[in-house]
Amino acid sequence: MSRLTLILGLISAALLAVSALVGTAPVSLGDSLAALAGQGDAATRTILWEIRLPRAAAAFAVGAALGLAGAGLQGLLQNPLAEPGVLGVSAFSALGAVIAIFFGLAAVSSFAVPVAAILGAGVATVLLATAAMRGAGSVTLLLIGIGLSSFAGALMSLALNMAPNPYSLSDLVNWMMGSVANRSWADIVLAAPALAIGAALVLMAGPGLRALSLGDEAAVSLGADPKRTRLLVIGGSSLLAGASVATAGTIGFVGIVAPHVMRPFVGHDPQRLLVPSALFAGIVLLVADIAIRVLPFQQELKLGVAAALVGGPVFIWIAARMGRSFS
């Protein structure tokens, strides 16, 4: 384990503990610490173990999934602007979840929304992979991703417009804005298989991503299989994006920011970038979730909105720097 990974892991653990101690309910520090140790009154234990900790775990898991997917896609496409949100994967994943909610499939089975979200992410990723394997460049892939996001956004707007009742409309809006409020351990367990398999696939692609950074011909000469690497990253990022949307709705820009911040610390090695990006993205969403809980707003800010308010300007800055470097 590298020093960077260890430091980020310790920060993550500390923030998870802080997140358990922060909230709107008036619980003292002593009572909170006692509840974390399994002691104290039942009400405090319920607040910490059934409300705050699942929410914190969901925020960290979603952030880590998006950070890992972003790092994998950036290494595959060799473009620091690549991530599930920008490439339309998250939008299609959200569209899948919206379709499941709109047609009432969520009431039929608890697996309907996660499965629909993963399938939606898979559709977008297959389209992008097909374009990449046919020789599309990074700019072309980004334009395709923008088109996919716009198309998915139009279909989701149509679903909002055609919502059969106010309750369906509220559910649709919540998924599109992104939130980990009221998440339970059951939600995390439901998404855990897709998160675990997706993470394993992207991590398995690490050596191939390092070889691909030298070009396809050099990668083959080093014993790497570019096609296998692409399939691993595409499949893994689809599962990660789908599971994150199924858990928290649409959360944008985290997958861009985390790899960009971590890249200088790992020597621009796409394999070594994967785990630090996942941990840092989890930290970012944890900090954002803690902030929106303590900010004195009459209505709690949605996590997806907070991430976009911070990540949007950073995305513009990264794009501007890329433009200057190529000019």
HELIX and SHEET records of a PDB file:
HELIX    1   1 ARG A    3  LEU A   21  1                                  19    
HELIX    2   2 LEU A   29  LEU A   36  1                                   8    
HELIX    3   3 ALA A   42  THR A   46  1                                   5    
HELIX    4   4 ILE A   47  ARG A   52  3                                   6    
HELIX    5   5 LEU A   53  LEU A   77  1                                  25    
HELIX    6   6 VAL A   89  PHE A  102  1                                  14    
HELIX    7   7 LEU A  105  VAL A  108  1                                   4    
HELIX    8   8 ALA A  112  MET A  133  1                                  22    
HELIX    9   9 SER A  138  ASN A  161  1                                  24    
HELIX   10  10 PRO A  166  MET A  177  1                                  12    
HELIX   11  11 TRP A  185  MET A  204  1                                  20    
HELIX   12  12 GLY A  206  LEU A  212  1                                   7    
HELIX   13  13 ASP A  216  SER A  221  1                                   6    
HELIX   14  14 PRO A  226  ALA A  248  1                                  23    
HELIX   15  15 VAL A  254  MET A  262  1                                   9    
HELIX   16  16 ARG A  263  VAL A  266  5                                   4    
HELIX   17  17 LEU A  274  VAL A  294  1                                  21    
HELIX   18  18 LEU A  303  PHE A  326  1                                  24    
END                                                                             
